[in-house]
């Protein structure tokens, strides 16, 4: 999967920045969904998965840093 490979090449700061942007987008999408203005419902799932991928990668890096 190209997406996860792109994330692995990013630094911790870049991942944190992207995570913040995705969380903001997720909030906006939830707001749009509540007001029935959501244009692309599949984007909610994409954003949620991207957030999970970034958090997983951050967790792996933290565990690797603690071990070695």
Number of C-alpha atoms within 10 A of each C-alpha: 5 6 9 12 9 9 17 15 10 12 11 15 9 12 19 15 11 17 19 13 13 18 15 12 16 19 13 14 20 15 13 14 15 10 9 9 12 16 10 9 12 9 14 17 11 13 17 14 12 18 20 13 17 20 15 12 17 17 12 12 14 11 11 10 9 8 7 5
